Amino acid sequence: MLRFKSVAALALLLGVVACGGGKPEAKSPVNKSGKTDRSGMAVSKAAAEGFERALDAFAGHDRKGDWNDGACTSVAQQFLDASKEQESATNRKLPEAHYNAGLAYQRCGKDTEARKEFEAALSVDKSFHRARAQIALYDYDKSHDLDGTISKLEQIIRDAKFQNVEALVGVAALQMERNNDTPDQDGKNDLERAQRNLQRALAIDDSFMPAFNQLAVYYLEQAKAKALAEEGKKKSRRRGLVAASSKGADVNSQQLDLAALVASQAVRKNPNYAPIHNTAGLIQVELKNFNGAVKSFATARRLDPRFFEAHMNYAAVNLSFRGFQEAEKAYRDALKLQPNEYEAHLGLALALRGQIRPGDPDKLIPKVQAELDAAKKLEPNRPETYYNEAILTQEYKSKGSEKSAIPMLKKAADLYRQFISKAGSDAAFADAVKRAKERSQDIEDTVKFIEEGDQAKNAGGGAPPPAPPAK
């Protein structure tokens, strides 16, 4: 979800300009505060005082990083109360108050409530470009219409005379996602346009953390894309785990250094902004500084317990270094937020499998299988599930008597074959496909040896033939 968690709340303007922009029935308040809303409507003294109290509370929670459901609802309600005061005095709601209430709800992931307030702000002031940008991003979350959303945001940016930092960063993120090579008056391709829009955002507000974060992501993606291009590989945006590790390309060090520099500058500016710690962790992974990556992801999780990607990244790095219990905790935290996420179920299965001990396999095997089943139900054609279920079946379920082992071994071989079929020619699975073929052949040789031995015993033919050599 394309959300910017450090968007600053809007303040009221000083000085009464006029009563323009209001509905015909709008009236001037009796007790004026000396401040106006964005359209020039005078704000009543009571509404302005309530708005300022809400603004102080909002800023205080941002500084402390202590947002929770109660705080989000309370601060949002303070802004809405200020709007009610304004409506009572002028017959017109206060659009900035509804917009800020939406931001307060966003801080806790209350997106339904947030969108409602952005729409309320826009219903009062149709030209409220910040609210338009927020709604455009919410629409994208549902439609995934890259071209349409980019066009919407570009129009909003033009209407705002290039002063809307949220829209500038939002369109940059989507341009990076689209990554087309079609030139226009703003650049030769999407990446050039994205960089330009991020620079525009930082020129307007050099403390806007989403712009810093997206710029670090931009350089990180550039570092990986150039290396993959040199190796002739297609860039993949899949966040989750693959069945087995593949050989990664060496990243472009110059771009990676730029990413690290931007991230470190951003952390110094605002150490309480969770996304920049997550991005710093991704950069540390590419730098092979895995201890640093774990610390960065852990900080992001601590600062924002609702940060799904931070939980997933923390879990994945721990899993890769056999920190199975820590990985399990993080995957469970991720699943609380997104219970239907394939990668989280698969990752949890691997974290649980890593904790199986020879003396007590039966306790965890059903739990591992349950997570694999959940993953397979969500995405039946993903190859990774079949590979990992095959390993579980071969390495753990087949243990026991030879008679009970044979059906499990045959099932494992069949799962390996299904994995090979589903993986196809995908280069990401090339190493795993090779291992799956070897394992499947080993199983066939083992089953043949056991069955021939049983036949020899039943026929009274003496000792079974020698076992096939291990591969």
Number of C-alpha atoms within 10 A of each C-alpha: 8 12 17 20 19 18 17 17 18 14 17 19 17 14 15 16 16 13 18 12 16 18 12 9 8 17 16 16 18 12 13 17 18 16 20 23 23 19 19 19 25 31 36 24 19 16 26 27 15 20 27 16 16 26 22 14 17 26 14 13 17 18 14 10 17 13 21 16 13 10 18 23 18 18 24 28 18 22 30 27 19 27 25 18 24 25 19 14 23 22 18 22 26 32 27 30 35 28 28 30 31 30 31 32 26 22 27 20 18 16 16 12 17 26 22 16 25 26 20 20 26 21 14 19 20 13 17 21 22 23 28 20 26 25 18 19 24 20 14 18 14 9 11 13 12 15 11 13 22 22 12 17 26 18 16 24 22 12 14 16 9 17 19 21 25 25 29 25 28 27 27 29 25 23 22 21 14 14 15 12 12 9 12 10 6 12 15 13 16 24 22 17 21 27 21 15 26 24 19 19 25 19 13 13 14 14 15 22 24 25 27 26 26 25 25 28 24 22 23 25 20 20 23 20 19 18 18 19 12 11 12 9 14 11 13 9 8 8 11 15 17 20 22 16 13 13 10 12 16 15 19 20 15 11 19 24 17 17 26 22 14 20 25 17 14 24 19 9 15 14 17 21 23 27 27 29 27 28 24 28 30 26 27 20 17 20 17 11 13 19 13 17 26 23 17 26 29 22 23 29 25 16 20 23 17 19 20 20 16 29 28 26 27 27 30 28 21 22 20 14 10 14 16 22 17 16 27 24 16 27 26 19 21 26 20 12 14 13 13 15 16 22 24 28 26 26 27 29 28 23 27 20 21 17 16 16 12 9 6 9 15 13 10 17 19 12 15 24 18 14 21 25 19 20 24 19 12 15 15 13 14 17 22 23 26 26 26 25 22 28 18 20 22 23 13 19 20 20 16 10 8 13 12 12 19 22 14 19 24 19 18 28 24 15 24 28 19 17 27 22 12 17 22 12 11 9 14 19 22 18 14 22 24 11 16 23 16 14 19 21 15 18 19 16 16 18 18 15 17 19 16 14 19 17 13 15 13 10 9 9 11 10 10 15 11 8 12 11 8 7 7
